[in-house]
Amino acid sequence: MLEGSAGDAAWEAVLTELAERREEFHAQSYVPRDFVGRLKGLGLFRASTPARFGGAPLPPPEFLRAVERISSVDGSTGWVAGFGSAGTYLACLPPETQAEVYAEGPDVVYGGAMFPVNPVTRTERGYLVSGRWRFASGCMAADLLSVGIPGDADGDNRPRAAVLRPEQVEIVRDWDVTGMRASGSFDVVVRDVEVPHEWTFVRGGASCVDEPLYHYPTIGYQAQVHAAVGLGVAGAALDFAARAGSRTGVTGAPPLADRAYYRTGYAQAVASLRSARAFYYEVAQDVWDTVAAGGEASDEQNAQIRLSATHVAATAARVVHEVCGFSGTATIDNSHPLQRMRQDSQVPALHAFLMPSMYDAAGSVLLGRPPTVPGFR
């Protein structure tokens, strides 16, 4: 269980603080280290640290609900909190390297920027890394960062991630966006840093940790985590619409809840989101039950993960758009609460793990054919 989740007092305190400080985070375009420390206190950044290194690995359904809950207060912070699951990537590192990663404790904040994959020079020990990478979400509070480098035959030529300490990386604060503004997804620059081979891994490669969480599909899990953010944002939009139903407009017309179009739109949005959410968590629980019992997730189960995550992200974005539509003209104001929700809800559905092409890939696998996109598993 996440620390504080039993009595809920710790969670409520952190979420209250988040509601009070989210404007600060959005103004500076990142979630600061001190608040990430508050998330550490909830156990979020040991949720994917192997038990052998002092971690408290969480079943994915439980972690996804935590990300959804945070995202219902602020999507950007939920996006950063979601990287508490990224230790499943680090489980691909050699055990000796992992021991160094967690030498100072299990609460490690890891962020990565995979693309564009930049060329490297091979050295006797590993790789000489230089270049600039985009979308390093949460990098301002990261204890470790990785960047994408070319793959090789050892990993079927899939990209490798080179792991670095923050002092080896320059952060370029160029994150000027509308959605997920406080995620701090800045560019990172590396200049001629030698990274030993044992500090690199194939993204989505075989885990070196034999614990149940590290048998859960790694890429699929990350897709689910990003989708949980959209789910939380959409839930917040529906909560706002429910509260707003009792209000009257500037024209003096009846309250929104007395209008048929508002009631109908709200009911349709609730049905859409709850249906997609149920499918999403049903799949997560099914796959977790399989690996927790010592089994391996099948190709079909992985396809269901990718399908349900893609579907819930797309549904969440559509639901927030629909809520804005039936809520009236006031939502066009940049200060309107639904405006940020609308902007944030679009981002998960645009992520490479959750784009419409995943429907095609999942359908192909479910019909007994190979996936149609690389890195599907």
C-alpha positions as CSV (number, residue, x, y, z in Angstrom):
1,M,0.0,0.0,0.0
2,L,1.1,3.6,-0.6
3,E,2.2,5.2,2.6
4,G,-0.6,7.3,4.0
5,S,-3.3,5.7,1.9
6,A,-4.8,3.8,4.8
7,G,-5.8,6.8,6.9
8,D,-5.6,9.1,3.9
9,A,-4.5,12.0,6.0
10,A,-1.1,12.2,4.3
11,W,-2.7,12.1,0.9
12,E,-5.2,14.8,1.7
13,A,-2.5,17.1,3.0
14,V,-0.4,16.7,-0.2
15,L,-3.4,17.1,-2.5
16,T,-4.5,20.2,-0.6
17,E,-1.0,21.7,-0.9
18,L,-1.1,20.8,-4.7
19,A,-4.3,22.7,-5.1
20,E,-2.8,25.7,-3.4
21,R,0.5,25.7,-5.4
22,R,-0.5,24.5,-8.9
23,E,-0.5,28.0,-10.2
24,E,3.0,28.5,-9.0
25,F,4.1,25.3,-10.8
26,H,2.4,26.4,-14.0
27,A,4.0,29.8,-13.9
28,Q,7.5,28.3,-13.7
29,S,6.7,25.4,-16.0
30,Y,7.8,22.7,-13.7
31,V,7.0,20.9,-10.4
32,P,9.8,21.8,-8.0
33,R,12.0,19.4,-6.1
34,D,10.5,20.2,-2.7
35,F,7.0,19.1,-3.9
36,V,8.4,16.0,-5.6
37,G,9.8,15.3,-2.1
38,R,6.2,15.4,-0.8
39,L,5.3,12.8,-3.5
40,K,8.3,10.7,-2.3
41,G,6.8,10.9,1.2
42,L,3.7,9.1,-0.2
43,G,5.8,6.3,-1.4
44,L,5.4,7.1,-5.1
45,F,9.1,7.0,-6.0
46,R,9.8,3.7,-4.4
47,A,6.7,2.1,-6.1
48,S,8.9,0.6,-8.8
49,T,12.1,0.1,-6.9
50,P,12.9,-3.6,-6.5
51,A,12.2,-5.0,-3.0
52,R,15.8,-6.3,-3.0
53,F,17.0,-2.6,-3.0
54,G,14.5,-1.5,-0.3
55,G,11.7,-0.6,-2.6
56,A,8.0,-1.2,-2.1
57,P,6.8,-2.3,-5.6
58,L,3.1,-1.6,-6.2
59,P,0.7,-3.6,-8.3
60,P,0.1,-1.5,-11.4
61,P,-3.6,-1.0,-10.8
62,E,-2.9,0.6,-7.4
63,F,-0.2,2.9,-8.8
64,L,-2.4,3.9,-11.7
65,R,-5.2,4.9,-9.3
66,A,-2.7,7.1,-7.4
67,V,-1.6,8.9,-10.6
68,E,-5.3,9.4,-11.6
69,R,-6.0,10.9,-8.1
70,I,-3.2,13.4,-8.3
71,S,-4.1,14.3,-11.9
72,S,-7.6,15.1,-10.9
73,V,-6.0,18.0,-9.0
74,D,-3.4,18.9,-11.5
75,G,-2.5,17.0,-14.7
76,S,1.1,18.2,-14.9
77,T,1.9,17.0,-11.4
78,G,0.2,13.7,-12.1
79,W,2.4,13.4,-15.2
80,V,5.5,13.9,-13.1
81,A,4.3,11.6,-10.3
82,G,3.8,8.9,-13.0
83,F,7.5,8.6,-13.4
84,G,7.5,6.8,-10.1
85,S,6.8,3.8,-12.3
86,A,9.9,4.3,-14.4
87,G,12.0,2.1,-12.2
88,T,10.7,-0.8,-14.3
89,Y,13.0,0.6,-17.0
90,L,16.0,0.7,-14.7
91,A,15.4,-3.0,-13.8
92,C,17.1,-3.7,-17.2
93,L,20.4,-2.5,-15.8
94,P,22.9,-5.0,-14.5
95,P,22.2,-5.8,-10.8
96,E,25.6,-4.2,-9.8
97,T,24.5,-1.0,-11.5
98,Q,21.1,-1.0,-9.8
99,A,22.8,-1.4,-6.5
100,E,24.7,1.9,-7.2
101,V,21.5,3.5,-8.3
102,Y,19.7,2.8,-5.0
103,A,22.8,3.1,-2.8
104,E,21.4,6.1,-1.0
105,G,17.9,4.8,-0.7
106,P,14.9,3.5,-2.7
107,D,13.2,6.9,-3.4
108,V,14.8,7.6,-6.8
109,V,13.3,10.1,-9.3
110,Y,14.2,9.0,-12.8
111,G,13.4,10.8,-16.0
112,G,14.3,10.2,-19.6
113,A,14.5,11.9,-23.0
114,M,14.7,9.2,-25.7
115,F,14.4,11.2,-28.9
116,P,15.8,12.1,-31.2
117,V,18.2,9.2,-30.9
118,N,21.6,10.8,-31.2
119,P,24.7,9.1,-32.6
120,V,27.5,8.2,-30.2
121,T,31.2,7.2,-30.4
122,R,32.0,3.7,-29.1
123,T,34.8,3.7,-26.5
124,E,36.6,0.9,-24.7
125,R,34.3,1.3,-21.7
126,G,31.0,2.2,-23.4
127,Y,29.8,5.3,-25.3
128,L,30.9,8.9,-25.7
129,V,27.5,10.7,-25.7
130,S,26.7,14.2,-27.1
131,G,23.6,15.8,-28.3
132,R,20.3,17.4,-27.5
133,W,17.1,15.5,-26.6
134,R,13.5,16.7,-26.2
135,F,10.7,16.0,-23.7
136,A,12.7,15.3,-20.5
137,S,9.6,15.5,-18.2
138,G,10.3,16.1,-14.6
139,C,14.0,16.7,-15.2
140,M,14.2,19.6,-12.7
141,A,13.8,17.2,-9.8
142,A,15.4,14.0,-11.3
143,D,18.0,12.1,-9.4
144,L,18.9,10.3,-12.7
145,L,18.3,11.1,-16.3
146,S,18.7,9.0,-19.5
147,V,19.0,9.9,-23.1
148,G,18.4,7.9,-26.2
149,I,21.4,6.4,-28.2
150,P,21.4,4.0,-31.1
151,G,20.8,0.3,-30.4
152,D,22.9,-2.6,-31.5
153,A,22.5,-6.3,-32.2
154,D,22.4,-7.2,-28.5
155,G,19.0,-5.5,-28.3
156,D,17.6,-6.2,-31.7
157,N,18.8,-2.7,-32.7
158,R,16.1,-1.1,-30.4
159,P,17.3,2.2,-29.0
160,R,19.4,2.2,-25.8
161,A,19.1,4.6,-22.9
162,A,22.3,6.0,-21.5
163,V,21.9,6.8,-17.8
164,L,23.5,10.0,-16.4
165,R,23.7,12.0,-13.2
166,P,22.0,15.5,-13.2
167,E,25.4,17.2,-13.1
168,Q,26.3,15.6,-16.4
169,V,23.3,17.1,-18.2
170,E,22.4,20.7,-19.1
171,I,18.7,21.6,-18.9
172,V,17.4,24.0,-21.5
173,R,14.2,25.7,-20.2
174,D,12.3,25.9,-23.4
175,W,9.0,24.4,-22.4
176,D,6.5,26.9,-23.7
177,V,3.2,25.0,-24.2
178,T,-0.4,25.0,-23.4
179,G,-1.0,21.4,-22.2
180,M,0.9,19.8,-19.3
181,R,2.7,23.1,-18.8
182,A,4.1,22.4,-15.4
183,S,5.5,19.0,-16.4
184,G,8.9,20.6,-17.0
185,S,9.5,18.6,-20.2
186,F,12.5,20.7,-21.1
187,D,15.2,19.8,-23.6
188,V,18.5,18.3,-22.2
189,V,22.0,18.7,-23.6
190,V,24.9,16.4,-23.1
191,R,28.4,17.3,-24.1
192,D,31.1,14.5,-24.5
193,V,30.2,12.4,-21.5
194,E,31.5,8.9,-21.5
195,V,28.8,6.5,-20.3
196,P,29.9,2.9,-19.4
197,H,28.1,0.1,-21.1
198,E,26.7,-1.1,-17.8
199,W,25.0,2.2,-17.3
200,T,22.9,1.7,-20.5
201,F,19.9,-0.5,-21.2
202,V,17.6,-1.4,-24.0
203,R,14.3,0.4,-23.5
204,G,11.7,-2.3,-22.9
205,G,14.4,-5.0,-22.8
206,A,14.6,-8.0,-20.5
207,S,14.6,-7.2,-16.8
208,C,17.4,-8.3,-14.5
209,V,15.0,-8.4,-11.5
210,D,12.9,-11.5,-10.8
211,E,10.0,-9.9,-9.0
212,P,6.4,-9.9,-10.3
213,L,6.3,-6.2,-11.2
214,Y,9.3,-6.6,-13.6
215,H,7.4,-9.3,-15.5
216,Y,4.6,-6.8,-16.3
217,P,5.0,-5.4,-19.8
218,T,7.3,-2.4,-19.4
219,I,6.2,-0.3,-22.4
220,G,2.6,-1.1,-21.9
221,Y,2.8,0.0,-18.2
222,Q,4.2,3.4,-19.3
223,A,1.3,3.7,-21.7
224,Q,-1.1,3.0,-18.9
225,V,0.6,5.6,-16.6
226,H,0.3,8.4,-19.2
227,A,-3.3,7.5,-19.9
228,A,-4.1,7.6,-16.1
229,V,-3.3,11.3,-16.3
230,G,-5.9,12.0,-18.9
231,L,-8.3,9.9,-16.9
232,G,-7.8,12.0,-13.8
233,V,-8.2,15.3,-15.7
234,A,-11.4,14.1,-17.3
235,G,-12.8,13.0,-14.0
236,A,-12.1,16.5,-12.6
237,A,-13.9,18.0,-15.6
238,L,-17.0,15.9,-14.9
239,D,-16.9,16.9,-11.2
240,F,-16.7,20.5,-12.3
241,A,-19.7,20.0,-14.6
242,A,-21.7,18.4,-11.8
243,R,-21.1,21.4,-9.5
244,A,-21.7,23.9,-12.2
245,G,-25.1,22.4,-13.0
246,S,-26.8,24.5,-10.3
247,R,-25.5,27.8,-11.6
248,T,-27.4,30.2,-13.9
249,G,-25.8,32.0,-16.8
250,V,-25.3,35.7,-17.3
251,T,-28.5,35.9,-19.3
252,G,-30.7,34.8,-16.4
253,A,-31.7,31.6,-18.1
254,P,-32.6,28.5,-15.9
255,P,-29.7,26.7,-14.2
256,L,-27.7,24.5,-16.4
257,A,-29.0,21.3,-14.8
258,D,-32.5,22.3,-15.8
259,R,-31.6,22.3,-19.5
260,A,-32.0,19.0,-21.4
261,Y,-28.9,19.5,-23.5
262,Y,-26.8,19.9,-20.4
263,R,-28.2,16.8,-18.7
264,T,-27.9,14.7,-21.8
265,G,-24.4,15.8,-22.5
266,Y,-23.3,15.2,-19.0
267,A,-24.9,11.7,-18.8
268,Q,-23.3,10.7,-22.1
269,A,-19.9,11.9,-20.9
270,V,-20.2,10.0,-17.6
271,A,-21.1,6.8,-19.5
272,S,-18.2,7.2,-21.9
273,L,-15.6,7.8,-19.3
274,R,-16.7,5.2,-16.8
275,S,-17.0,2.5,-19.5
276,A,-13.5,3.2,-20.8
277,R,-12.1,3.4,-17.3
278,A,-13.7,0.0,-16.4
279,F,-12.0,-1.7,-19.4
280,Y,-8.7,0.0,-18.6
281,Y,-8.6,-1.2,-14.9
282,E,-10.0,-4.6,-15.8
283,V,-7.1,-5.2,-18.1
284,A,-4.5,-3.9,-15.7
285,Q,-5.9,-6.2,-13.0
286,D,-6.0,-9.2,-15.3
287,V,-2.4,-8.9,-16.4
288,W,-1.2,-8.2,-12.8
289,D,-3.0,-11.3,-11.6
290,T,-1.2,-13.3,-14.3
291,V,2.3,-12.1,-13.4
292,A,1.7,-12.1,-9.7
293,A,0.9,-15.8,-9.9
294,G,4.2,-16.4,-11.6
295,G,3.0,-16.4,-15.2
296,E,4.1,-14.3,-18.2
297,A,1.8,-11.8,-19.9
298,S,0.7,-13.0,-23.3
299,D,0.9,-11.1,-26.5
300,E,-2.9,-10.8,-26.4
301,Q,-2.7,-9.4,-22.9
302,N,-0.1,-6.9,-23.9
303,A,-2.3,-5.8,-26.8
304,Q,-5.2,-5.4,-24.4
305,I,-3.0,-3.1,-22.3
306,R,-2.1,-1.0,-25.2
307,L,-5.7,-0.9,-26.5
308,S,-7.3,-0.1,-23.2
309,A,-4.8,2.7,-22.5
310,T,-5.1,4.2,-25.9
311,H,-8.9,4.1,-25.7
312,V,-9.1,5.6,-22.2
313,A,-6.7,8.5,-23.2
314,A,-8.7,9.2,-26.4
315,T,-12.0,9.0,-24.5
316,A,-10.8,11.3,-21.7
317,A,-9.7,13.9,-24.2
318,R,-13.1,13.7,-26.0
319,V,-15.0,13.9,-22.7
320,V,-13.3,17.1,-21.6
321,H,-13.9,18.6,-25.0
322,E,-17.6,17.6,-24.8
323,V,-17.9,19.1,-21.3
324,C,-16.5,22.4,-22.6
325,G,-19.0,22.3,-25.4
326,F,-22.1,21.9,-23.3
327,S,-20.8,24.2,-20.6
328,G,-21.2,27.3,-22.7
329,T,-19.3,30.4,-23.8
330,A,-17.6,31.0,-20.5
331,T,-15.2,28.2,-21.1
332,I,-13.3,30.2,-23.7
333,D,-11.8,32.4,-21.0
334,N,-8.2,31.4,-20.4
335,S,-8.8,31.6,-16.7
336,H,-11.8,29.2,-16.7
337,P,-10.9,25.9,-14.9
338,L,-12.1,23.8,-17.8
339,Q,-9.7,25.6,-20.2
340,R,-6.6,24.1,-18.5
341,M,-8.3,20.7,-18.2
342,R,-9.1,20.8,-21.9
343,Q,-5.5,21.6,-22.8
344,D,-4.0,19.0,-20.4
345,S,-6.4,16.2,-21.5
346,Q,-5.2,16.4,-25.1
347,V,-1.5,15.6,-24.2
348,P,-1.8,11.9,-23.2
349,A,-3.7,11.1,-26.4
350,L,-0.9,12.7,-28.4
351,H,1.9,10.7,-26.8
352,A,3.7,8.2,-29.0
353,F,2.5,5.3,-26.8
354,L,-1.1,6.3,-27.1
355,M,-1.6,7.6,-30.7
356,P,-4.4,6.2,-32.9
357,S,-1.9,3.9,-34.6
358,M,-2.0,1.8,-31.5
359,Y,-5.6,0.7,-32.4
360,D,-4.2,-0.8,-35.6
361,A,-1.4,-2.5,-33.8
362,A,-3.6,-3.9,-31.1
363,G,-6.2,-5.1,-33.6
364,S,-3.5,-6.8,-35.6
365,V,-2.2,-8.8,-32.6
366,L,-5.7,-9.6,-31.4
367,L,-6.4,-11.1,-34.8
368,G,-3.3,-13.3,-34.6
369,R,-1.0,-11.1,-36.7
370,P,2.2,-9.2,-35.9
371,P,2.0,-5.7,-34.4
372,T,2.1,-2.9,-37.0
373,V,4.3,-0.5,-35.0
374,P,7.8,-1.0,-33.6
375,G,8.3,-1.2,-29.9
376,F,4.7,-2.5,-29.3
377,R,6.0,-4.8,-26.6
